[in-house]
Amino acid sequence: MYGIYDKEEQEEIGFQILESQLFSTLTEFKNLGKMHHAMLVIAQILAPDWCDISVFMTGKNPEELEEDEP
């Protein structure tokens, strides 16, 4: 499969697969009434280094949170 696609096409195909998997996962959570779980999934995918949910909910990275502390 990879031999017939250049690097850019491989990345696009990979993103399409991930997008499809993410959508089906989020839809499943929504159907189960677990949207807070869906938000955690999104946070883990978009910002895996920001494992703390409070960081995700505030929209600030860990360094910014430390600066805000008295």
N, CA, C and O of each residue as an XYZ file, in Angstrom:
280
protein
N       0.825     -1.192      0.000
C       0.000      0.000      0.000
C       0.865      1.250      0.000
O       0.615      2.169     -0.780
N       1.877      1.303      0.859
C       2.656      2.516      0.981
C       3.538      2.785     -0.227
O       3.923      3.930     -0.464
N       3.863      1.760     -0.989
C       4.724      1.944     -2.139
C       4.111      2.781     -3.242
O       4.844      3.391     -4.021
N       2.788      2.830     -3.335
C       2.148      3.565     -4.421
C       1.752      4.987     -4.039
O       1.267      5.739     -4.884
N       1.950      5.366     -2.781
C       1.603      6.713     -2.314
C       2.868      7.447     -1.887
O       3.775      6.853     -1.304
N       2.918      8.753     -2.184
C       4.040      9.526     -1.661
C       3.761      9.878     -0.194
O       2.678      9.609      0.326
N       4.751     10.481      0.458
C       4.646     10.754      1.898
C       3.442     11.628      2.234
O       2.756     11.376      3.224
N       3.179     12.641      1.433
C       2.053     13.534      1.694
C       0.723     12.788      1.593
O      -0.177     13.000      2.406
N       0.605     11.920      0.599
C      -0.631     11.137      0.446
C      -0.796     10.150      1.596
O      -1.913      9.919      2.059
N       0.312      9.567      2.059
C       0.253      8.650      3.204
C      -0.269      9.366      4.439
O      -1.105      8.831      5.166
N       0.231     10.588      4.678
C      -0.218     11.347      5.842
C      -1.700     11.679      5.732
O      -2.426     11.584      6.722
N      -2.157     12.065      4.555
C      -3.570     12.398      4.360
C      -4.458     11.175      4.602
O      -5.511     11.283      5.231
N      -4.040     10.034      4.110
C      -4.799      8.798      4.327
C      -4.838      8.471      5.821
O      -5.877      8.076      6.350
N      -3.704      8.637      6.489
C      -3.640      8.386      7.925
C      -4.576      9.301      8.698
O      -5.266      8.856      9.615
N      -4.603     10.590      8.327
C      -5.499     11.534      8.996
C      -6.954     11.163      8.756
O      -7.777     11.281      9.663
N      -7.284     10.718      7.546
C      -8.670     10.334      7.249
C      -9.087      9.138      8.094
O     -10.211      9.087      8.592
N      -8.189      8.184      8.256
C      -8.492      7.006      9.078
C      -8.688      7.426     10.537
O      -9.648      7.005     11.182
N      -7.778      8.255     11.054
C      -7.905      8.725     12.442
C      -9.183      9.519     12.647
O      -9.863      9.362     13.660
N      -9.510     10.373     11.683
C     -10.725     11.178     11.786
C     -11.960     10.279     11.835
O     -12.883     10.526     12.611
N     -11.973      9.251     11.017
C     -13.094      8.316     10.991
C     -13.211      7.578     12.324
O     -14.306      7.433     12.869
N     -12.072      7.111     12.843
C     -12.081      6.397     14.115
C     -12.509      7.313     15.255
O     -13.272      6.903     16.130
N     -12.020      8.549     15.249
C     -12.387      9.510     16.287
C     -13.885      9.791     16.241
O     -14.546      9.801     17.280
N     -14.422     10.019     15.051
C     -15.842     10.310     14.919
C     -16.689      9.148     15.434
O     -17.665      9.367     16.152
N     -16.328      7.917     15.077
C     -17.127      6.776     15.533
C     -17.035      6.611     17.047
O     -18.022      6.253     17.692
N     -15.855      6.869     17.622
C     -15.698      6.786     19.077
C     -16.543      7.845     19.777
O     -17.228      7.552     20.757
N     -16.491      9.079     19.269
C     -17.261     10.157     19.883
C     -18.764      9.916     19.743
O     -19.533     10.210     20.658
N     -19.174      9.384     18.602
C     -20.585      9.065     18.396
C     -21.041      8.004     19.392
O     -22.141      8.080     19.940
N     -20.182      7.015     19.615
C     -20.515      5.957     20.573
C     -20.662      6.536     21.983
O     -21.610      6.200     22.692
N     -19.739      7.397     22.390
C     -19.853      8.037     23.702
C     -21.129      8.867     23.785
O     -21.830      8.829     24.796
N     -21.431      9.614     22.730
C     -22.637     10.449     22.727
C     -23.876      9.576     22.909
O     -24.767      9.905     23.692
N     -23.924      8.472     22.187
C     -25.076      7.575     22.275
C     -25.209      6.960     23.660
O     -26.311      6.614     24.086
N     -24.101      6.823     24.357
C     -24.125      6.282     25.715
C     -24.378      7.362     26.767
O     -24.464      7.067     27.959
N     -24.494      8.607     26.322
C     -24.696      9.710     27.252
C     -23.452     10.040     28.047
O     -23.539     10.473     29.196
N     -22.314      9.842     27.452
C     -21.036     10.036     28.155
C     -20.190     11.105     27.461
O     -19.040     10.854     27.101
N     -20.758     12.288     27.275
C     -20.028     13.327     26.562
C     -18.774     13.782     27.307
O     -17.804     14.192     26.669
N     -18.770     13.719     28.644
C     -17.559     14.100     29.365
C     -16.413     13.148     29.030
O     -15.253     13.560     29.000
N     -16.733     11.872     28.778
C     -15.702     10.921     28.345
C     -15.196     11.294     26.957
O     -14.003     11.189     26.672
N     -16.114     11.730     26.095
C     -15.726     12.146     24.750
C     -14.771     13.329     24.817
O     -13.807     13.386     24.054
N     -15.025     14.277     25.721
C     -14.134     15.425     25.862
C     -12.748     14.976     26.313
O     -11.741     15.522     25.864
N     -12.697     13.994     27.190
C     -11.396     13.474     27.618
C     -10.651     12.821     26.461
O      -9.436     12.974     26.338
N     -11.376     12.093     25.612
C     -10.758     11.470     24.443
C     -10.164     12.535     23.535
O      -9.031     12.405     23.070
N     -10.934     13.591     23.285
C     -10.445     14.682     22.445
C      -9.199     15.312     23.064
O      -8.218     15.573     22.368
N      -9.240     15.552     24.361
C      -8.099     16.164     25.042
C      -6.853     15.288     24.925
O      -5.760     15.795     24.673
N      -7.010     13.999     25.104
C      -5.872     13.084     25.031
C      -5.274     13.057     23.621
O      -4.058     12.957     23.460
N      -6.141     13.148     22.599
C      -5.662     13.101     21.220
C      -4.994     14.416     20.832
O      -3.911     14.415     20.248
N      -5.635     15.535     21.152
C      -5.123     16.833     20.733
C      -3.927     17.294     21.551
O      -3.040     17.968     21.028
N      -3.895     16.939     22.817
C      -2.824     17.411     23.693
C      -2.422     16.308     24.666
O      -2.715     16.396     25.858
N      -1.755     15.275     24.170
C      -1.436     14.137     25.047
C      -0.544     14.500     26.224
O      -0.554     13.799     27.237
N       0.231     15.585     26.116
C       1.089     15.993     27.234
C       0.292     16.662     28.343
O       0.763     16.764     29.476
N      -0.905     17.114     28.024
C      -1.746     17.805     29.005
C      -2.711     16.793     29.604
O      -3.918     16.881     29.380
N      -2.203     15.854     30.347
C      -3.026     14.767     30.869
C      -3.997     15.226     31.949
O      -5.023     14.583     32.170
N      -3.690     16.317     32.617
C      -4.537     16.822     33.693
C      -5.778     17.472     33.097
O      -5.661     18.424     32.325
N      -6.954     16.979     33.437
C      -8.202     17.502     32.852
C      -8.410     18.965     33.207
O      -9.031     19.693     32.433
N      -7.911     19.422     34.351
C      -8.071     20.835     34.695
C      -7.321     21.718     33.709
O      -7.761     22.826     33.404
N      -6.200     21.233     33.215
C      -5.450     21.977     32.202
C      -6.284     22.065     30.928
O      -6.376     23.127     30.314
N      -6.883     20.959     30.537
C      -7.715     20.955     29.331
C      -8.913     21.893     29.486
O      -9.244     22.643     28.568
N      -9.553     21.847     30.641
C     -10.762     22.643     30.842
C     -10.461     24.146     30.903
O     -11.303     24.953     30.509
N      -9.269     24.536     31.392
C      -8.938     25.955     31.473
C      -8.380     26.485     30.163
O      -8.369     27.695     29.938
N      -7.919     25.594     29.301
C      -7.334     26.022     28.032
C      -5.936     26.584     28.181
O      -5.417     27.215     27.259
N      -5.321     26.363     29.328
C      -3.971     26.866     29.556
C      -3.007     25.700     29.645
O      -3.352     24.628     30.141
N      -1.790     25.922     29.156
C      -0.792     24.862     29.270
C      -0.216     24.859     30.683
O      -0.431     25.815     31.428
N       0.500     23.822     31.068
C       0.985     23.713     32.454
C       1.819     24.906     32.906
O       1.716     25.311     34.064
N       2.644     25.485     32.026
C       3.457     26.632     32.403
C       2.581     27.837     32.750
O       2.872     28.550     33.710
N       1.519     28.071     31.987
C       0.628     29.197     32.259
C      -0.093     29.013     33.592
O      -0.293     29.980     34.326
N      -0.482     27.780     33.908
C      -1.155     27.534     35.183
C      -0.221     27.831     36.355
O      -0.650     28.385     37.367
N       1.063     27.461     36.218
C       2.022     27.717     37.285
C       2.226     29.217     37.483
O       2.398     29.675     38.612
N       2.207     29.991     36.383
C       2.386     31.442     36.475
C       1.215     32.101     37.194
O       1.396     33.116     37.867
N       0.006     31.532     37.060
C      -1.184     32.112     37.683
C      -1.232     31.903     39.188
O      -1.958     32.613     39.885
N      -0.470     30.943     39.703
C      -0.499     30.647     41.130
C       0.176     31.776     41.898
O       1.183     32.314     41.438
N      -0.367     32.149     43.076
C       0.227     33.243     43.878
C       1.587     32.879     44.441
O       2.207     33.688     45.131
